[in-house]
Amino acid sequence: MIEIIATFMVSIVLSAFIGFLIYRYSKRRSRGRVFEIVAGGLAFGLILIASLPTLWFVGWRLPSTDMIEFARPTDLTVRFIDGTPDGASVTLAFQRETPDYEDFSVSISLVDQDAIDFTARILKPSEQVVSLRTGQGCPPSSAATDVFSEACSATGNGQSFGLRWIATPHRAAVVEFVVSSEQLQLQHYGQNASAFVTAGGRDVCEWRNPDGSLWRSGSNRSGISCVPVQLDQNRVALEVSNADTIVDLARGEFRFLVEILTTLGVSRGTYGWLALLGALVSGFLGSGWLWKVLDSRRGGNERASG
């Protein structure tokens, strides 16, 4: 945003200076009105042609507020299979990309027929980048440590628990978050428990050959199929590449990245109109007509006072 403001200011100040030079030249040389109109018109057109693409280019590189990615939360669910008819599931929801001008949330929920409480903690990021606070329904817990802060807990006789943290970004950065919960540990559900992961409602799977071996890129694709990944005591961690998330059931952690982006602060269409307005103002100032108007008004005031 600072770069955009600086570009607008440089364009306007430079144009005003060019306009002042044209005005002074025409006044000293006693050029006629035709010269002033032609010179001002050429300056207006040239500055407009130069400034409008420049302002567009500077703003086009930044995401706008109406980018659809900001409205798409990422959700991952770990479904535990522990031999009971209704296994537990833990769901994490967050936004992979978020603008730097508004708060965003990270939430985790548990659905478990046998649960009576649920506790989760979030790793404290740098305060210079992001500030964290507990959200509604997520009271601070005394179990917080120096490493994990803003701990949340919920207790009740229901089977569904939801916890949420609110993050306030302070600058653009890629921030790593870690959400930890005992209910996310595989050993919590027994030695024979296993788990499957879904992202956006779809099973996270691996491409495998008919014999069950892992398919390698560039190999024969005949007969391959996408098999849901099963986590158990032999494989307790999974990297979900399309969500930039690592699920670690040994430590009971979700590790994921959130990219905080500097944005235009307005929609793409609104910025287009602002860029056009800025180019028109620059062109008007560069034509020298403003100085001519100010000089005429000053002369009229002097005559009136005389």
N, C-alpha and C positions, 0 to 999 in steps of 0.2 A: 504493500500500500504506500509506503514511503517513496518507493521508486516511481509510482504513478503520480503522486502529488508533486514530486520534484520535476517530473517530465512536463506536467501541466504548467508549473511555475516558470520553468526555463523557457518553454514555448511562448508564454505570454510576455515575459520580461524581454526576451530577445526580439520578439515582434514589435513591442513598444519602442525599443531602442532603434530598430530599423525604421519604424515610422517617424521617429523624431529626427533621424538623419535626413530622411526624404523631405520632411517639412522644413528643416533648417536650410537645406540646399536650395529648395525652390524659393524660399524667402530671400536668401542672400543674393541669388542670381536673378531675382525679380522675374522668375518664370511666370508665364501666363496661366490662366485657369485651365486651359486645355492640357498643358503639361502636368499640372497637379492631378487632374482627373485620370490621365493616361498612366502616369507613374504610380498613382495610388491604386488604380485598378490592376496593373501588372503585379505590384507588390502583394495586393490582396490575393490574387489568383495563385501566385507562386508559393506564398506562405501557406495558403489553404491546401494546396497539393502536397506540400512537404510535411505539414504538421498532422494532417488527418491520418495518413498511413502510420506515422510515428506513434501517435497516441493509440491507434488501434493495435499496433504490434506490441506495445508495452503491456496493454491490458489483456490481450488475447492469450498471453502466456500464463496468466493466472486463472484458476478455476473461479467460476461465478457462483452466486448463491443458489441458482436454479439447477446446478448440476445434479443429476439423478442419483449419483453415487452417494451423496450425503443422506439420502432418504432410504437407503438400503441397509438395514442392520444385518449383521452376520450372526447366525445362531448355530451353535454346535450342541449336540445332545449325546451323552454317553448312556447307553442302555445296558444295565448290568443283568446278567443271567446267572442266577444263583440257585436254581432248582425249585424256586417257588413259582406259583402260577403268575403272580404279578411282580416282576422284578423292579428294582429302583431305576430311576433315570435322573441325571443331573444335566441341566441345560445352562449354557453360557450365552449371553447376548451382548454384542457390542458393535460399534461402527469401525470399520477398517480405516476409513477416511473421514475426517471431520474438519469443518472450518474453524479458524482460530478466533472467531468473534462470538461464539456461544458455547455454553456448557454442553457436555455430553455425558452419557451414563454407561455404566458397566453393571450388568446384573447377572445373578446366578440363582437358579431355582432347583428345588428337589421335589420329586414325586416318589413317595415310598409309603406303602401301606403300613409298615412296621415302625416308621420313624416317629419319635416324640420330640426331637429337637434337631436343629440344623445350625451349624456354625461355619462361617467362611471368613477368610482374611484376604486382603489385597496388598500386594507389595507396594511399599511407599515409593513413588517416583520422585525425581528431583523437584523440590518446591519451586525452583526457578523456571521449570517447564510447565508443570501441572500441579494444581492444588486439588486435594481430595477431601470430600466430606461425605458423611453418610446420608443416604437418601431416606425417604419416607418408609417407615416399616423396617428400618435397619438401624436400631439403636447401637451406640458404641458398646463394645464388650471389654471387660477387664482383662481378657485374655490377650490383648494386643501386646506385641513386643516391639523392640527397636527396629527389627527387620520388617515385620509385617504390621502395618498400622491400619487404622480404620476397620477393625474387625467387626463383624456383624454376627448376630445370633438371633434365632427365633425358636420359641418353644411353644408347643400346643399339642392338642390331641387330634389334630387333623393329619392329612397325608400329603399336603402340598405346602411348601414353604418358598417364599421369594425374598431375596435380598438385593439391594441396589446401592451403588455408590455414584456420586455426582462428581465429575471432574471439570475443573475450570482451566482451560489452556492459557498460557501466558506468552507463548511464542511458537513459531513453526518448528516442528521437530518430529522425529520418529521415536515414539515412546514404547518401551517394552513394559507390559503389565503381566503380573503373575497373580492369579487367584488360586488360593489353596483351601481345601476342605477335607476333613477326615472322611466324609461320605463319598469322596471321589477316589479314595484308595481302594484298590482291588481286594486287598486282604480284609477290608471291612466286611466283605460279603462272603468270606469263607475261602478255603484253599482251592476248591473246585470251581470257583466263580470265573466267569468270562464276561467280555463286554464288546459292544459294537458301537461305532461312532457314526452319527449322521450330521451332515452339514447342509443347512438349508432344506431340511426334510428328506435329503437323499443319503443313502448309505455311502460311506467312504469305502471305496473298493480298490482292488489292485487287478491289473490285467494278468491273467494266468493262462498258460498253455493247457491243452487237454490232459496232460499228465500231472497237472498241479504245480509245475514249476513256474517261477516268475517270468513273465514275458519281458524281453529286452527290446528296447527301441531299435528298429532296423531289422529285427528278426521276422520270420514268417508269421503273418497274422492269421493264418488259417486255423479255425477252431478256437481262437482265444475268447475268453469271457471275463467280464469284470466281476470278481468275487469279493463280497464284503469282507473287510479286514476284521479278524477276530483277535481281541486282546485277551491274554491269559497270563499265567505265571511264567511262560516262556517268552512272551512278548508283551511288555507292560507300557510301552510308549509308542506314540504314533504322531507323525508330522502330517498335518493337513495343509498341503501346499497352497491350495486355492483360497485358504483363509488365513495364511501366515500364522498358524497356531500349532503348538505342540501339546498333545495330551499325554501327561505322564501319570499313570495310575499307580506307580510305585510310591511317588511322593504325594500323590493326590493334588496335582497342579494342572491348571491351564496356563500356558505361556503364549502370549500373543502380542502382536504389534498394532499400534494405532498411529496413523500418520496425521499430524496436525498441519493443515495447509493454510498458507496465507492466501486470501481470496480477494476478489474485487470489492466485496462488501455489498454489491448490488447484483442484479441479474444481468445477463449478457446484453439483453435488449436495452436496459437502462444505461449501461455503460456506453453502448453505441451512440445513444443520443447525447450523453455527456461529452463523448469524444468529438462529435460533430459540433456541439456548442463551443467547446474549447478551441477547435480549429477555426470556427467563424470569428470568435473573439480575437484570436491571434491574427487572423487575416485583417480584421478591422483595425487593430492597433498598428499592424505593419504598413497599412496604407498611408498613414500620416494624417488621416482625416480627423482623428480625435484631437491632435494638436492644433489643427486648423480651427476646429470648433472652439477649443479652449481659448485660443488666441483671439478669435472674433468676439467671444463673450467678454474677455478682459478688456479689449478695446472699447466695446460698448459701455462697460462699467466706467472706464476712465472718462469717456465723453459725457456720460450722465453726471458724474461727480464734478466735472469741470463746469 
